[in-house]
Amino acid sequence: MRTRSRRREDSGATAVLVAILAVALFSMAALAVDLGNAWARKRAVQKQVDVSALSAGYLLPETSLNKLTIADRVAGFLNENSTSGQATVTAAQLVDGITGNGEVTFQDAGGHACVEGCIRMTVLAPAARVQFGFAKVLGSTHTDVQRTATVQVQSALPPKQKLIPFWLPSGCGYGPAQADTAQGNQAAPATATPTPTPTPTSSTATASATPTSASPTPVYGFTPGPSDSGSHVLAGTSPIAVAQGGSVTISTYSVTNLPNNTDRASLRFWSPNGTTYVDYAAQSVAKKQSVLAVPSFPVGPEVTATAGDWRVYALVQSNNQVRYSSNYLIVRVTATPTTAPATSSAPPSATASVTPTVSASPSATSVPVGCVGQDRGNFGQLDSPRLDGSSTQKRLARNIAGGLDHMLAPFEFAPAQTPTKDCGDGPHGFITGAQPDNVSSSDPPRNCIQGDTGNDGPALYDGLVTGSDDGQAARLAVSRGHTHCPADPSRVDVTIGGHLLNNDVLSCFLTNGATLTDITSDTGVNTAMLDPAIIASPRFVWLPMVLANDRAQKNFQPIIDFVPAFITNETQTSAAYDVGSSHNGLEINGNSVKTLTVLTFNKAALPIDEQSPTVDYDPTLAQSIVRLVG
């Protein structure tokens, strides 16, 4: 009897214990279910706010003018991607300072609150209420879930594998450009004559210039002959005075009475003794206009190192001949500062740590980098180091074949810093902010590059056709991509020197009825004009742009932008061709590339590559990418 009684007592205790544990177990299960729902809702809200911030981030930087527009776009994306338990939100609610209904705030690059020019945005999602079921027995009925996302607009840089070691002068506009490997002053269309010189003209924006009395000048050894002169006129202030070794920004020049279909020009500065010249590129204009307004451009020691009167001509190409303007203007370099300059000179940078020394006067055999039609030599070779320490010729071929092995970025001049085309050099120091491309480093990216005064044809051939000595496939090798041209199925790979090469042309990638003229325009260009597949073409490359004017520029030069280009001899008005030694952008001479031709175009036509490297936002770089940073 006692045994049975003890068993009844034990079974009763067990029942009580099971009941207690069951309550605890069910409570934990209920809590797990409700907390699981809350966790799942957090994930949904996080996805919602990430998508909304990224989708509206393209409107950054924020200003007082677009703040509500950004908030409205964020509200739209939040509502389109709303999750259970959320109320509809408006733009006004997102900027009312009440966090419960969501909020949009703006910051600078350092994460500090700002109200103008803000490149960072934080979005707080409106509260999503999660109703508890089982957890109510514990006294909790619900929880409100909110998540944040922070995005920042950054500027895209060209991928280093698409950067080839050449630079292009600013102002050339879009269209064909060539680099040649010939030495000597081959672009000079006129010969020196002992004939009397024309009278310099003064500034008027008319098609004809009025002669003015000029101060006595030395006898010149150069004057363009009648057959080398055109009817176009260079108008502007004359004379412009600048002290020897100084600098001046010229902003008054224009070229009038231009021939039809002329969209570019060069300004040629002839030295006082007529033995050397320096070319400056002039901005492109719309075709069939008769006036080219030359943007402001700096003139520095490449001219001012030599005292005397420099004669300035405008060169244009008409009927396949380069012609000088019918007049010239004067830039007067004085040995002592002038008391009444005709135009104000640009002072050296107030923040520069050192003033670069005056470089040597231009060589009579320098190859100019002008923008006269499609003349030879209007972009130059870049001497960029490699981490492997290879020699100049080897690294040129390697940089062409596989691209640079480090990043380049534009030089960002400080607000108080006067833009200059010279970063300085090692022995004499660099300007403030310079990151010279004398080491292979991407931290930070290099923003000052150094040109090479000559182009190496055999190294170009190795890099483009045969492959570099370190085993990299040639840039145009079909292993990097076969010819792809849906618009012209007959276009196939091409063999040069026994090597099978890609044979794409830029027009292969045009879409939606766009033309090459469209994508080489300054305005009205968009990403619907090009097939995104262009990015994968071996012939698609990027070129850094500088302010330099002559390939004889020896110091480091600040990068001001990057220009997309396509290796081809196709133009806006003519198809690519293979005639004799010319093969779709390559003019071959034995095992050497004599001339490399590219077609540059507006980067606004390119699709945004989300995988592109980026730097801090720079409004001068057209392509921006929004990154999730928090």
Phi, psi and omega in degrees: 000321180293324180295314178299320181296319179296321179295319178297319179298318180295316181295327177293319178295321179296318180298318178297316180296317178298319180298316180296314181294326179296318178299314179297318181295313179295325178295317178295319178297318179297317179296320179297319179296313182291319177292326176296320176297319179295320180295317179296322179293324177299318179297318180295318180292322179297317177298318180300313185286327176298311181298318182294317180293316180294321184290327180267351185295341181296343180279350177292154005288150179279141174226174178296339182276331184246008182302311181291329177296317178296314180299322179295320178293319178298314179300318179299315180289325176298317181290322179293333182246027184297154179243169183301139177089003180256145173269156175296140183243151178245165178298320180298321180293329183286349179236020183267359178082000179263113188287334184297330181261014180096158183203148173238124178233160185234145182223165173273187184298333180274000180088009180269145181301139178213167184236351184214133179068029184282127183260358180237144181223135175246128179248125173256121182290148174297152184299136174250116184276129176251113179280132178275148177254282183291330185290353178299330181295342178265002176095005179249123185261334183194172170216149178257129184252128174224144178224158180239158173218137179240128179238157179219137177275134179229164180261133182281141174249154175296139174300140186298331180289347178258358177273122177252155190281063173221155176233153182241137177286145177293155176092353181284348183072196181253151180136196183294144174214150185226146168241129178245159182256007179281148176260167178098166186276062191285344183275354181287115184274350184236158178254157181287139178226153180273010184290158179301151183267155177288160179283132179297150183252158180263178188275118166213143182271045180245167183288338179243146183256147180260123180298145176230161178287134181250152176290155182304136180228157180292161177291132184266149177268359182229133169209129178294138178286168181304323182286346180262358183255144177254191180261356181286158188232136173265115181252148179156177181295134179205128000277157170254124185259142178210142180288150180300131182082357181269200179215157180212143175257121182263124185228014186245003187276147170210155178244124184244168178059042182287151173295160177298150175063024176263125183236010179200163180205170171234149173254119183255121178262111177269133182295161183305326180267002175074019182257341181225162175213161176230132180258142173237138180280142177249145185297148177287156174230168176296143181296158178066025169249148188262000182231133175243111177276113185282123177295162178303140177213147182272143173242124185236210187299340177299337174250312190285354175292339182248117181285152179126186180268115175269131180264131185249122176245155170259128179251132173226162178253127179220129180054044177065019177230135176279129183233143176278156174294158182286353179219178173220160173246168184244134164247116188259114178265114185260144180291334175235151183304137177279151182270345183220072180292149180281343177212149183285140179272153179276118182291157176295158184305133180289339183255004182292137180281341181204147176265118181301145179288159180293128179279165181296154178295156186297147181277145179292345180253011179291146178267119185290161179239062184268185181235034182281105180051230176249040183293160183287153171077027180263018155211156191243166182279146181250130176263098184244128184289164175233155182297332182283356177069024183294159180292169185304310183294318182293318182288332175298311179297319180293319179293330177285315184296307186248002184086171178295155180261014177209170187269147170245154179213155177294150174281127179256104180289139177293156182307324182269006185259126179284126178303138181222158178264009184229118177276351185099197178210173184300308184297328186251358177097165183242158177289160180300133179092355183286135170238085187295144180277058176249003172221151178275095183211141176250006183231089357277170176299151180282133182241001176232121185248161183239127180278162174248130187290350178223157177255135186263100183301313179298321179293322175298319180297316178299313184292327184266328191245308189265330186110154184275167186291342180270011175095001178288138175295149177301151181303322184264005180299144182293344175295341176266356178145124177284165178301132183228107182213082179303329181287342181217082182300341180285347181280121185230175178302157183236147178255125176232121179059032180083006181247130180276122188236154172298145184229031179299155166233157185298324182296342177299336188253006177289142180226164174054036176077007180291154179240168176296328176297322179298311187280351174258017177271159179282333184227167175074019183258137180216171186288350178284355185272342183232142174291130178304341180296346180300329182301328184274350181291133178299338183274352177277125183220171174239145176237132172288146180249137180230173179270358184297159184239343186219143181291350177279358177302123189254333180281174176289146184238137179287135175284131179253343180185178174233146182236129175285146182214162180228127181286104182190157171259011172294143177234180179297337185239358181218148181283161175295152183218155174234098182228123179060241182269359181267127183225090172045054176107346178245124171257113189263138173228091185067235176259043182217147173264115181281318181218134173249125181244135176231160172245112179272152182211172184287126182295344179295344179279346185277142174292150177288125178263105184296344180271359181295146172293155183227160172229174177307147186306130178229112184298342179282344177267123191290327186267123180242148178231136178263124181248143173278117185244000179184000000 
